Amino acid sequence: MKSFRDFVEKLRSDHWAKETKRPIAKQLELAGLMHALDGTPVYVPKVTGSVYRAAGNVFSTRALVCEYLGLNKEELIPKLAEAIKHPTRPELVDGGPVLENSTTSIDLGSLPIPIHAELDGGPYLSSAVVVAQDKELGRNLSFHRMMVIGKDRVVVRILKRHLQAYLDRNGGEMDVAFIVGAPINVLLSAAMSVDLGQDELQFANTLAPVKTVKLSNGIEVPSDCEFAFEGRITSELHDEGPFVDLTETYDIVRKQQVMKVTKMYHRKDPIWHVLLPGGLEHKILMGMPREPTIFNEVNRVAECKRVNITPGGCSWLHAAVSIRKKSEDDGKKAIDAAFLGHKSLKHVVIVDDDIDVDNPAEVEWAIATRVQADKGVIIKTKQKGSSLDPSADPNTYDTSKMGIDATKPLVAHGKNFTKARWKDVNPARYL
């Protein structure tokens, strides 16, 4: 299966990627370029102050993700849902490309780690996936931003989720690994919200075959990622932030745990993955893994066809869901199921399967023509929301949620609710 660099090379050869012609500075310029070309893959052969190459916006659209996995957009979310239901174990091999080079002399300043925006607290690793191992719970993969505070030290943003649970079970400190430059099946799986003890790398292996290698600290990582690091998360605390969040607003400064990086591995002539905070690639990697969990929950109460966690909703707070309606209350059941499938969801619109959930104009059309607010709008107050929502209560994250049933009635009354369709023609044949 394609590695991260294989896909970057394909994007270059197929002219999907833009390539820089001069060295790009790590401080502000590298991220500024990614922002200016957001949605377009960018390959940077030379980063000032580093011997390593960089690439960004690699998986910044649904089309790019589908291209890697060899799927069309209708197949993507069912494939992700299938991976959650049927995980498979990766193959452990004796050696792999990521082990080609290694060093215990760590200098994070030599890597193309950007200062992304003017108010950032420092250089940030934004695409790093932490791999943790527990004797009873097994392996866990999760994204964690890391602010560089020394040649071999970073401060890690850790939410009260699985990695924190692993730390709690191990006295607050533990040896871990983290990887940079992994393919999309690994990245999507690392961002999935699943039960504690489920191995996300098994979901990745169902999406596309994964081979793993064992590092010197005993932790297995994908064999073809560009970089792998060993480190120890310590009990030392340090200010982390400010940093741009998924909502494109600055997150607050917090005391977070420090990791000491002890060993670095990398492929020959590796490529550093720059993930633009708040950019489309960040949104894809955060939001898309929640679509199959919504899909699975809605399918319990109605026939779900498509799910889109929308970029306009920060790819986290809003979703459009299409169903094939069979009973009049399917739309309202689907609203409750969607909130269950993604607990940070704030607003959801349920539409019929004749509406393209990727097209905001069609979703808005369904709201305009198929909704009466006193019947089709459900408001839920005093709900647990997302820490990413600036409008939620800053201490409890309490919020109000809204669901809109924009499905047409099964038995028409008054005017016809059917959306007109037109013959598909190629204008070039006529003009």
N, C-alpha and C positions, 0 to 999 in steps of 0.2 A: 504494500500500500504506500501511497505517497507520504514522504516526510514533509516537514515544514519547508525545508529548502527546495525539495522537489516541486512543491506547489509554487513557491516564489519563482523558480526558474520557468515553470510553465506560464505563469502570468507575464513574465518578461518576454518569453518567446512568442506568446500569443498577443503581445502588445496591449495587455490589460493593465500592466504596471507602468508607472512613470519612473524614469531613472534620472538621478541627479548627475550633473556634469562637473560639479566642484565640491570640495569638502564642506560639510555642514556642521555647525557648532552644536555641541550638546546643550548649552545653556540657551533656552528659549527658541532658537532657530529650528532645531529638529522637530519639536512639537508644533511650532508655528507652521512649518511646511506640511505636516500631517493634517493640521486643521484646515489649511487653505485648500488641500486636495481631499478633504474628508469624503469617503465613499469610493475613492480611487486608490488602489494599492500603490505604494511608493517604495522603491528600492534605493538605498543609499550606500554606494560602495565605499565611501570614505567619510568617516566622522572625525572631526578635528579632535586631537588628543587621545585617539584610540586606534588600535590596529585592527579592530573588528568592524565588520559590516553591520548594517541595520536595515530593517524593513518594517513598515507599518501599514495600517489600513488593509491588511492582508485578507481579513474575513469581515469586511465592513458592510457587506450587503448580503441579503438572503441568497442572491444569485451566486455569489462567490462561495458560500457554504455549500449550496447545491452542486456547484461545479466540482468541488473537491470530492464530495460524497457520491457523485454520479446520479443525482436524483433530480426530479422536477419539484416545484414548490408544493404541489399537492401531496407528494410522497414524503416530504421532509418530516413533518410533525408526527405522522403515524410511525415513521422509522424511529424517531427519538422515543416515542411512547413504547414501542416494541423493545428497545434497548433497556428501558427501565424494568419492564416485565420479565425479560429473559436475559439477564446478565451472563456473560461467559468469561472464563478465566484466561488471561493472557498467557503466552508461552514465555517461560523464563529461559534465557539463553546465556551461554558462557561469556560472550563478548558482543560489543556493538559499537557503532560509530561514536556515541557520546563518550566512550572510554578511550578514544584515540589520544587524548592529551589530558594530563592532570597536574595539579600543583597544590601545595599547601602554603605557598607564599601568596597570600591574598592581597590584592590591591583593587578594590572596587572602583577606584578612580580611573583605572585603565579601561573600564568597560564603557560602552556608549549609553550610559544611564542619564536620561535628560533631567534638567530642570524644565518642567513643562510650561508653567505659567508664572507670572511675575511675583505673585504672593506665596508661591510654594515654600514650604518649610525647608526644602533642600532637594537634592536629586532623588528621584523615585524610581524603583522597580515597580512597574504597573502591570506587567503581564506574568508575574511569577506565580507558579502553582506550588503550594506546599504539599509535600507527601509525608504523612505521619503514620507511624506504626504502633499499634497497641497489642499486647499479648493476647487479650481476649477479644477485642473488637476488630482487630485486623487493620487494614490499610484505609486511610482517608485522604482524599484529594480536595483541596480548596484554594481559591484565589485569596491572596493577601497582598495589599500594597505594602511596600517597604521603603522607608526613608533612610538614605545613607547618612550615618553619623560618624563614620571613621573608615579607615582602610579595610577593616574586616568586621565592621559592626553596622547593623541596621536596626531600626525600630519598626516593629510589625504591628499593623492594625489588625486586632483579633476581636471579632464579634463573639457574643455569648452563644456560640453554636458548636459545631463538632470539634474543631481544633481546641477550643477552650475546654470542652469536656475531656479530650485526651490529656491536656495539660493537667487538669484537676485530678485525673486518675493517676498521674505520675508525679505528684508532689509539686506541680507548678512549673517544673522545668523538664525538658526532654530533648533528645537528639532527633533531628528531622532532616529531610532533604527538600530542596526546591529546584524547579526546572524552569527554563526559559527557552522558547522556540519549539513548542510542541505543535503537532497537527490539530486540526479542528475537532476531530473526534475526542481527543483528550481534553481540549479546552472546554468544549461544551459539557462533557461529563463532569469535569471539576466544578462547574458552575451549577450543576443540578442540585435541587433541594430534595434530599431523600432521607430515609431513616438512619439514625446513628448505627454504625456497624456495617452499612452497605458499602461495598468497595466500588467507588466510581470508575476505577480503571477497568472493571468488568463491563460497565456500560459502554465505555469507549471501545472495548474489544468486540462488542456486538455490532457497533456502528461500522467499524473497520478494524481488521486484525492488528493487534498490538503485541510486540515482543518487548520483554523487559530484561534489564540487567541489574545485578546486585552491586551497590556501592560498598565502599569499605566499612561503612557503619551498619551494613546489613539491610538497608532499605532498597526496595526495587523501584526503578524508574523506567520510563519508556526508553528503549535502546537507541532510538534515532532522534531524540530531542537535541537541540543545538548546544545547550548548556545544562549542566546539573551541578548542584552545590550541596555540600554537607554543612550542617550548622547545629548549634545548640541554642534553643530558646531558653533564656535565663530568667531569673526572677527580678533582675534589674529593670527599673522603669525609667522612661525618658519621654519627653514631650514628642508627640507625633502630629504633624500637620503644621500649617494649613495645607489642604490639598483639594483639588477639584473633584467633586463627586459626580455620580451618574446624572444628577439633575442639572449639571453645569453650574452649580453653586459651590462655594467653599464650605467644606466640612470644618468643624471646630477642632481646636487643639486638645488632645487628651494625653494622659499618661498611659503608655503602652509598653509591652515587654520588649527587651532588647535581645536580638539574636547575634551570636558570635559566629561568623562564617569561618569554617576550618579547612575546607578543601573545595577546589573547583575542578570540574571536568568539562571538556568541550570537544566538539568535532573539529576536524581540520578546517581552517578558514571559516569559522562559524558566523551565523547571522543572528544578531540581537533583535528580538521582537519588541518594537516600541508600540505600546498600547496607549492611544491618546485618551486621557481621562475625559469622560463626558462626550467622546466622539462616537461615531456610528459603530465602530468595531467594539468599543466598550459596551454599547447598548445591545448589540447582537449577542455578545457573550454573556451578558447579564440576563437579558429578557428572554431570548429564545429557549433556554433550558427550562423556563417556567411554562412554556406553551404546552409541552406534553403532559405536565401534571394537571393543567386545566383541562386539556383534551380528555385525559383519562377520567377525571371526576365528572365532567359534563356527560361523558358517554355512559355513566352509571344511571343517568336520569333521562337522557334524550340521545338522539343520534347526532353526535357532533361531527361536523364536516371539516371545519378549519378554525384555527386560532391565530390571532395576530396580537402580540403585545406591542403596542404602537410606539414608534419613535417620538411622536408628538407628546406622548404620555411618559417620556423619559425612558421608554422601554422597560418600565417597571410598574407604573401606577395605573395605566389604562390598557384595556384589552377590548378587541372586537372578536366575537365568537359567532360562527354560523352553525346552524342546526337544520336538520330536516325534520320539520315539525309534524308531529302525529297526533298530538292532543293539545287543547287550547292552553293548558297550563305549562307546556314544555318550556316556554320562554322564561317564565318566572322560576321554574325549577333549575334551569340552566344558570340563572343569575346566582342563586345560592351555591350551586356547584362550582362555579368559576371562582367565587370568593374562597371556597374551601380549597381549591386547587392551587391558589396563589394567595397566601394570607396577607401579603403587602398590597394587593390590588385595591385600588381606591374607587375607580369607575369602570363599569363594564357595559358594553352594548351587545345585545343578542339579536342577530339578524337571521333571515332565512338563507337557504343555500343558493338562492339566485343572486345574492349580494357578494361581491368580492371584498373580503375583509382587509385585503392589502390596499384597497383603493378608498381613501378617506372620503372622497366625494360620494361614492356609492353608499358608504355607511351613513353619511349625513343625509343622503336622499332617503334612506330607509327611516331615519328618525323623523324627517320632515313629513313623509307621506303615510307612515304606518303607526305613529305614536300619538296617543292622547295622554297628556301629562298626568291627569288624575287617575288613569287606569294603567298606564304602561311604565310609570316611574316608581321605583322602590327605593326608599331612603332608610339607611340603617345608621343609627346614632350610637355614640360611645363604643366604637369598635377599635380593636387594636390595629394600628396602621404601621407605617414604615418609618424607620429612622431617617430615610432618605427624603421624606416629604417635609419641606420647609414649613408647611402650614399646619402640620400635626403638632400636638402638644409636645414641647421640647423635652419634657421629663418623662411622661408616660407613653408618648407616641399615640395617644388616643386621637381618633379621627371620626369623621362621618363618611359613609360610603354610599354610592348610588349605583343602581342597576337600571338599565333601560331595556325594556322588552320591545324591540323594534321589529317583531315578526308580524306578518299579516294574519288575520283570522282565517281559520280553516274554511269557515262558511262565510262567503263574501256578503257584505251588507252595503247598500248604497253603491258607490263607485267601485270599479275594478281595481284591485291592488297590484295587478301584474305589471312588471317592468317590461317595457317594449324592448325588443332585440332587433338588430339590423343585420342584413347580409354582410358577411366579411369579404371586403373587396380590397384589392391592391390598387391604390390610386395611380401608381406609376403606369399601369396598363392603359389608363384612360387619358392621362394628362401629358 
